[in-house]
Amino acid sequence: VYADSAYRGDHFGKAVIAKGGTPRIVATGMWGRDEAEIRTRLNAWNQPIQRIRGRIEKIFRTWKRSYGLRRMRWWGLAKAGVQIRLTAIAYNMKRGLQIIAAAG
């Protein structure tokens, strides 16, 4: 599970591990003596995580900006799930057309 530093607590990490996942949470600080070494270790840990998260967050940003997901249209978990699924279908169809058009 890729997450930002808001999910750094033990509770979240243990819950992910209990479900069989691996928590990949962005680190914001480490204790150590050498600042250059700390910065190197932080970059080594965070870079692969941020690369994946950047691709995922781009999709969520597009959904919020262009597809109206700043707010849920309907009340209830089931209807909200339908709205998200319909948004995903619309996004994937549009993205598929863009890929086909770029290919030739």
C-alpha positions as CSV (number, residue, x, y, z in Angstrom):
1,V,0.0,0.0,0.0
2,Y,1.5,3.3,-1.1
3,A,0.7,6.2,1.2
4,D,1.9,9.6,2.3
5,S,3.4,10.5,5.7
6,A,0.0,11.0,7.3
7,Y,-0.3,7.2,7.5
8,R,3.1,6.6,9.2
9,G,1.7,5.3,12.5
10,D,2.1,1.8,13.7
11,H,-1.7,1.2,13.6
12,F,-1.8,1.7,9.8
13,G,1.3,-0.4,9.1
14,K,0.1,-3.3,11.3
15,A,-3.3,-3.2,9.6
16,V,-1.7,-3.5,6.2
17,I,0.6,-6.3,7.2
18,A,-2.3,-8.1,8.9
19,K,-4.1,-8.1,5.5
20,G,-1.0,-9.5,3.8
21,G,0.2,-6.2,2.3
22,T,3.5,-4.3,2.5
23,P,3.2,-0.7,3.7
24,R,5.2,1.7,1.5
25,I,4.9,5.0,3.3
26,V,6.8,8.2,2.5
27,A,9.4,9.0,5.2
28,T,9.7,12.6,6.2
29,G,12.6,12.5,8.7
30,M,15.2,10.2,10.2
31,W,17.4,10.5,13.2
32,G,21.1,10.3,12.6
33,R,24.4,12.1,13.0
34,D,25.3,12.9,9.4
35,E,22.8,15.1,7.6
36,A,24.1,14.1,4.1
37,E,23.7,10.4,5.0
38,I,20.1,11.0,6.3
39,R,19.2,12.9,3.1
40,T,20.6,10.0,1.0
41,R,18.7,7.4,2.9
42,L,15.5,9.4,2.7
43,N,15.8,9.9,-1.0
44,A,16.7,6.2,-1.5
45,W,13.5,5.2,0.4
46,N,11.1,7.8,-1.0
47,Q,12.0,7.9,-4.6
48,P,10.5,4.6,-5.7
49,I,7.4,5.3,-3.5
50,Q,6.9,8.8,-5.0
51,R,7.3,7.5,-8.5
52,I,4.4,5.1,-8.1
53,R,2.3,7.6,-6.1
54,G,2.8,10.3,-8.7
55,R,1.3,8.1,-11.4
56,I,-1.7,7.2,-9.2
57,E,-2.3,10.8,-7.8
58,K,-2.3,12.1,-11.3
59,I,-5.4,10.0,-12.1
60,F,-7.2,11.1,-8.9
61,R,-6.3,14.8,-9.7
62,T,-7.9,14.4,-13.1
63,W,-11.0,12.8,-11.6
64,K,-11.4,15.7,-9.2
65,R,-10.7,18.4,-11.7
66,S,-12.4,17.2,-14.8
67,Y,-14.9,14.5,-13.7
68,G,-16.6,16.1,-10.7
69,L,-15.3,14.0,-7.9
70,R,-14.6,16.9,-5.6
71,R,-17.9,15.9,-4.0
72,M,-20.1,12.8,-4.2
73,R,-23.2,13.2,-6.1
74,W,-25.3,10.7,-4.1
75,W,-25.7,9.7,-0.5
76,G,-24.7,6.2,0.6
77,L,-21.7,4.0,0.1
78,A,-23.2,1.9,-2.7
79,K,-24.2,5.0,-4.8
80,A,-20.8,6.6,-4.2
81,G,-19.2,3.4,-5.4
82,V,-21.2,3.5,-8.6
83,Q,-20.2,7.1,-9.2
84,I,-16.5,6.2,-8.8
85,R,-16.8,3.2,-11.1
86,L,-18.6,5.3,-13.7
87,T,-15.9,7.9,-13.5
88,A,-13.2,5.2,-13.9
89,I,-15.0,3.8,-16.9
90,A,-15.2,7.3,-18.5
91,Y,-11.6,8.0,-17.7
92,N,-10.4,4.7,-19.1
93,M,-12.4,5.1,-22.3
94,K,-11.0,8.6,-22.9
95,R,-7.5,7.5,-22.1
96,G,-7.8,4.5,-24.4
97,L,-8.9,6.7,-27.3
98,Q,-5.9,9.0,-26.7
99,I,-3.6,6.1,-26.7
100,I,-5.1,4.7,-30.0
101,A,-5.0,8.1,-31.6
102,A,-1.3,8.6,-30.6
103,A,-0.4,5.1,-31.9
104,G,-1.5,5.8,-35.4
